[in-house]
C-alpha cells in the first residue's frame, strides 16, 4: 500500500491516471495532507508548542515514523523530530521491521479503528507477533480497553492494573 498526499487537484489528477490503468485506489478521509510539504508551515508553531511540554525519559524506545528509528534520548532532539515529522513521509514498513529486528513482538494501536493493527499484520505476516487495537468501531470503548488489557496479559506483558482503581472507593 502507498499513501499519496498533495494538493487536491494533483491528487485527483493522479487518481484519474490510476483509474485509467485499472489500478484500485481509495481516497482517505482526512482533514489535510499530513506528512507532506503542504503542511510544513505547521512544523515551527508545533515546535514552539512542544518547547512548553516537559519530556520525561522513556522506559522503552519510542520510534519516530519519519526515521523508522527510536527518538534520541534528548528532549530537544525529540521535540525537533516530532515537529519535523508533520511534513515528512511515514516510513511505516521500515519502522515495523526495525522494531521487530530490535525484539518487539507486541504492538498496541492507540487510535481509532484498527488500520495500523491490520497493517502490522500485513508487514509481519506469519512471523510471531501480537497486534492489539484499543478501539473498535461499533464497540464500547471501555469493553474494548479491557479486551486489549486481557490480550496484553495473555501475551505475557506484565501489567500493573492497580492505578485504574485509584479513584474508586471500596463499597462497604
VMD Tcl script that draws the C-alpha trace (Angstrom):
set ca {
  {0.00 0.00 0.00}
  {1.07 3.55 -0.69}
  {-0.41 6.81 0.52}
  {-0.13 9.77 -1.83}
  {-0.62 13.27 -0.46}
  {-0.65 16.68 -2.04}
  {-2.88 19.38 -3.38}
  {-6.43 18.16 -4.05}
  {-6.25 18.86 -7.79}
  {-2.95 16.99 -8.09}
  {-4.29 14.00 -6.16}
  {-7.42 13.98 -8.38}
  {-5.21 14.01 -11.48}
  {-3.23 11.08 -10.10}
  {-6.44 9.20 -9.29}
  {-7.52 9.70 -12.91}
  {-4.22 8.25 -14.08}
  {-4.58 5.24 -11.76}
  {-8.19 4.68 -12.83}
  {-7.12 4.76 -16.47}
  {-4.62 1.99 -15.76}
  {-7.18 -0.10 -13.85}
  {-5.39 0.39 -10.54}
  {-7.66 0.39 -7.48}
  {-7.36 3.30 -5.07}
  {-9.21 4.78 -2.13}
  {-9.19 8.42 -1.10}
  {-8.61 8.72 2.63}
  {-11.00 10.96 4.54}
  {-8.53 13.26 6.27}
  {-8.57 16.94 7.19}
  {-5.39 17.82 5.32}
  {-2.33 16.39 3.57}
  {-0.43 15.39 6.70}
  {3.11 14.09 6.23}
  {3.61 16.19 3.10}
  {5.30 19.51 2.30}
  {1.83 21.12 2.18}
  {1.77 21.19 5.98}
  {5.41 22.16 6.51}
  {4.29 25.56 7.79}
  {2.88 23.79 10.86}
  {6.27 22.49 11.96}
  {7.58 25.71 13.54}
  {4.42 26.51 15.55}
  {4.25 22.89 16.70}
  {7.89 23.04 17.81}
  {7.12 26.25 19.71}
  {4.22 24.47 21.44}
  {6.40 21.45 22.28}
  {9.00 23.69 23.91}
  {6.48 24.22 26.70}
  {5.94 20.48 27.19}
  {8.08 18.54 29.66}
  {9.61 15.39 28.20}
  {10.45 12.63 30.66}
  {12.92 9.88 29.83}
  {11.22 6.81 28.39}
  {11.49 3.30 29.79}
  {11.37 1.77 26.32}
  {12.47 3.06 22.91}
  {9.83 5.21 21.19}
  {10.07 5.09 17.41}
  {9.60 8.04 15.07}
  {7.59 7.30 11.94}
  {9.69 9.69 9.81}
  {13.00 7.99 10.58}
  {11.91 4.43 11.46}
  {14.31 4.70 14.40}
  {13.96 5.49 18.10}
  {13.86 9.12 19.16}
  {17.06 10.41 20.69}
  {17.03 10.49 24.48}
  {17.50 14.26 24.37}
  {14.22 16.17 24.88}
  {15.11 18.97 22.44}
  {16.03 16.48 19.71}
  {12.76 14.65 20.31}
  {10.81 17.90 20.06}
  {12.53 18.74 16.76}
  {11.87 15.23 15.45}
  {8.19 15.43 16.35}
  {7.77 18.84 14.76}
  {9.58 17.84 11.56}
  {7.67 14.62 11.02}
  {4.43 16.56 10.43}
  {5.70 17.23 6.91}
  {7.76 14.05 6.44}
  {6.69 10.83 4.75}
  {5.73 7.98 7.09}
  {8.13 5.03 6.86}
  {5.69 2.56 8.39}
  {7.01 -0.70 6.95}
  {10.59 0.24 7.80}
  {9.53 1.25 11.31}
  {7.73 -2.04 11.99}
  {10.68 -4.01 10.57}
  {13.14 -2.02 12.71}
  {11.05 -2.58 15.82}
  {10.77 -6.29 15.04}
  {14.54 -6.53 14.47}
  {15.01 -4.88 17.89}
  {12.90 -7.63 19.50}
  {9.45 -6.04 19.65}
  {6.75 -8.69 19.37}
  {3.76 -6.88 20.87}
  {2.29 -3.90 19.00}
  {-0.51 -1.80 20.51}
  {-2.53 0.65 18.44}
  {-3.90 3.59 20.40}
  {-6.21 5.28 17.94}
  {-9.43 4.92 16.02}
  {-10.34 1.65 14.34}
  {-7.64 -0.91 13.60}
  {-5.94 0.38 10.48}
  {-2.41 0.18 11.90}
  {-3.10 -3.10 13.71}
  {-4.07 -4.66 10.39}
  {-1.06 -3.14 8.63}
  {1.31 -4.58 11.25}
  {-0.16 -8.00 10.44}
  {0.44 -7.45 6.74}
  {4.03 -6.33 7.30}
  {4.98 -9.17 9.65}
  {2.87 -11.88 8.07}
  {3.41 -15.27 9.75}
  {6.28 -14.08 11.95}
  {5.45 -14.39 15.67}
  {3.83 -11.21 16.96}
  {0.71 -9.86 18.64}
  {-1.05 -6.74 17.33}
  {-3.69 -5.26 19.64}
  {-6.16 -2.49 18.97}
  {-7.59 -0.35 21.76}
  {-10.56 0.99 19.82}
  {-13.12 -0.94 17.76}
  {-15.71 0.71 15.61}
  {-19.18 -0.03 16.93}
  {-17.89 -1.43 20.23}
  {-18.00 0.19 23.65}
  {-14.68 1.86 24.48}
  {-14.34 0.50 27.99}
  {-15.07 -3.06 26.87}
  {-12.50 -2.71 24.09}
  {-9.91 -1.35 26.50}
  {-10.46 -4.28 28.88}
  {-10.19 -6.69 25.97}
  {-6.89 -5.08 24.94}
  {-5.58 -5.34 28.51}
  {-6.59 -9.01 28.55}
  {-4.77 -9.61 25.29}
  {-1.66 -7.92 26.68}
  {-1.80 -10.11 29.80}
  {-2.30 -13.22 27.66}
  {0.74 -12.18 25.59}
  {2.82 -12.18 28.77}
  {3.08 -8.42 29.24}
  {3.38 -7.57 32.93}
  {0.60 -5.14 33.83}
  {0.04 -3.04 36.93}
  {-3.73 -2.53 36.92}
  {-3.90 -1.01 40.42}
  {-3.78 2.62 39.15}
  {-7.03 2.02 37.27}
  {-8.81 1.74 40.61}
  {-7.05 4.57 42.49}
  {-10.04 6.92 42.29}
  {-12.58 4.33 43.42}
  {-13.54 3.59 47.00}
  {-14.39 0.17 48.32}
  {-18.11 -0.46 48.71}
  {-18.91 -1.22 52.32}
}
mol new
graphics top color blue
foreach p $ca { graphics top sphere $p radius 0.5 }
foreach p [lrange $ca 0 end-1] q [lrange $ca 1 end] { graphics top cylinder $p $q radius 0.2 }
display resetview
